[in-house]
Amino acid sequence: MIKISFKIDTCKGCGLCVGACPKKLLRIAPDAINKKGHHPAEITDASACIGCASCAMMCPDCVIRIEKE
């Protein structure tokens, strides 16, 4: 099982992770705003994540953490 987590308050919503996901499971949250005033990234279907960590590798701020259980 794959667990993906985001440090929402440090995400600047750059979208690099969204473009890196081969399954197209990430998006910039349209309704959420973090403490810095940015729309953070979020996953749309965590159960479909394959745990490739492409999103985490692309994130310049190390916001995304992938854990394989």
N, C-alpha and C positions, 0 to 999 in steps of 0.2 A: 504494500500500500504506500502511496506517495502522499506526503504532507507538504503543502506549499504555504508559506507565510510571508507577509509583507510588513515592513516597517512603514506603516501608512504616513506617519508624521514627517518622515524624511524623504518621501517620494516627491519629486518635482514634476511628475506627469510628462516626462519627455517622450514617452512612447517607444523607446528603443526595445523594450521587452515585448511589446505588442507585436512589433515587426519580426522579432526573433522566434516567436513561438510557432513551431511547425504544425501544431494542431489548431492554431488560431483560437486559443482559449482565453487570451488576455485582452483586456480593453481598458481604456481610461474611463474611470467612473464618472458618468455624466451628472449624478446627483450628489456626490460626496465631495467635500472640501476639507483638506487637512489643516493643521495649525499654521502652515506657511501660506495658505490661501491657494493651493494647487489642487487640481483634480488628480487623485492618486490612481495608480494601476490597481486592477482587481482581476480575479479569475472568474470566468463565467460558469465553468463546470469542472470542479476539482477532481471528480471521479474519472474524468477522461484524460487527465494529465499523465504523460508517459515518463516523467521524471528526467528528461534529457538535460535540464538545467541551462538550456540556451538562453532563457530569459535572465537568469541570475548572472550568467557570464557577460551579458550585454549591459547590465545595469551599472552605470558609472558611480552610483552611490551605495551599492551593496544593500539594496532595499529588500531583495528577494532571497528567501532561504528555502531550499529543497531538502527534504528529509525522506529517506526510504526506510520504511518500517518493516 
